[in-house]
Amino acid sequence: MFTEWIGRLLPAAPSAGGHGFLRTAHALRALANTETPLRVEELGVALAYWAAYYRKFPGTPRLAGALQLGDALGRIQARPGMPREVYLRVMQAHGEEFSRAVDRAAEPESVERALSSLTEAGARLFLANASRQPLVLLHMVTVAAALRLLLPHLPAGLHKTALAHVWQNVAATAAAYGDERAFEHNDWPPPEESVVIDRSINTEDPHAFKFAEACIREYRLNPQPVYLAAAEDWASRLLRARNWSAAQRDAAGWSSAERRLRLGIRQYRGSRLIVHFSSLPEMAGPIPVAPKWPHAYGRELRRPGAAELHSVQADLGQHRL
């Protein structure tokens, strides 16, 4: 089923904010470790969710330029004042201009190294704009890092195709939300990985979990302090904002959907849906997380019995998130 559908879904990487792509990648990573009914179900739901919200940008991205992905991201021009909630439509309206910017990126010799370039540039751009739209911009890193998890499951002929579509998605996010140029310096005092993990878990925020996992995984492959600085920045902002009003959260880039999700985490704590985003052994043990939108599952969540909850915990084993 996956091999039949993935080629059709890749052009729609931005669907539902990239979350169909993200969930599919992490479900496959978990299944590669151990196949369980819960993980098989999550893969099916992830693919269905991706397809149900199918949206794609104008044009077919071509890696036909001369710039590395990180450099190409730095050349993307933001459009201040863009109506952010309809940025897919705005990209359609400026399709030719946007496609030219995307096509400045070169076809890389190594997809893995290109992903390091892209995630590092994404983390830098996140930090430069973290006071405005952090929630959206962190997906430049999480989506690109998720492709690294997806690569072992893709036919070799789709590796660069997938990279091109992920790059297009990251470029669109930068064009819509990256008002400030990315920082070039490297003088952030990098926090310890354990500090990033602890702060992220303390937020009880699924985006903090995903961002920490992606940044730490990318940091271990490309030890640039910007990754840990970015993950720590988002977690720290969430912790400081715990007692903020709705208006204060909106001003800081929190959407109403995100507030509903955070409320859902508490409401559904202990539900049978356990989303685990990390293969890091330091993040061991399950964390219950509410779905992005409960209606996406077509059914109400229910609380499990003791035996079922024990089964889920055993399923997750040494993996968390």
Phi, psi and omega in degrees: 000315181298312182295332179288325189260336190297324178296329178282330185273332184305319178298342180256036179306326181283358183305135179052042178066023180083004187283334172295316176300312182299312183294322179297314181299315183286329175295318178294321177299316180294319179295326179295334178279309178206131178271125178224159178303321181297318182287324175297317178299317182297322177296316179297317179294320181298315179294319179294320178297316178300313182291322183295330181254029187306117176215142176221161180276164179291147175078163175256118184295134179238125176278077190236009182264208184235002186257142168296156185301319179298318178292320179297323178296323179294341180269353180293131180266123177282159178243089181304140178086002178299138174293094193303324186291350180235037188292336174298318179293323179294320177298323176298317182294331180246036188302316183294315179297316180296317180298321178298319180294318180296320185284001175287343180285144182269155172288122185277156172288324182235120176295322180299314180292325178297323178295323176297317178299318183288316181292323177297314178297323178295320178295321178295317180292324176302310183297324180293336185239016187295339179278354183249296186227059185295323185299318180285316187292333180296340179289344173299326179274313186295321180291315180296320179293329178293329177299326178299325177288330184281332188307315181299342183259356181265145169302144184304327182291347180259356184301308183285332173297314178297318178300317181298319181287323176294318177300318178300319180295315179296319180298320179295320178298317179296320181294326183275329191234345186272070184296324182260146177294149180294147175289142178257343186284166181232027186264023173292135173286106186292126175289160175293148178303321181296326178292317178299316180297312182298315181294322180295316179296321182294338178289335188058029184248123183297328178291327176294321177298310183298317183292317179298314180299314182294316182294319180292319179297317179291323179299322181291337176268332185218083192290071175256130185297345182298330180296308182293324178297319181293313181296320179292325180299312182295316180298318180295321178298317180296317181294321178292334186267006186304325183255016180286158174281168178300321180295321179294322179291320177299317181296334181267006176098014177270131178270162177297328178296322179293321178296320178297321180296316180296321175296323180295328178301316180287321182295321186257013179304127183094001179290167184285347179279112178241113179260122182243116189257002190228143171256009181284123182297336179293340183255056188273144179105148186281147171235118178289134180226134177290153177292161179305310176221117184306327183293344180295339182268348178070015179201159177280146174285150179229156177276137184277162170283172184299318181295320181292318179297320177299321179296319180296317180295321177293324179300316183288330176057237184267019181247146181231156178075000000 
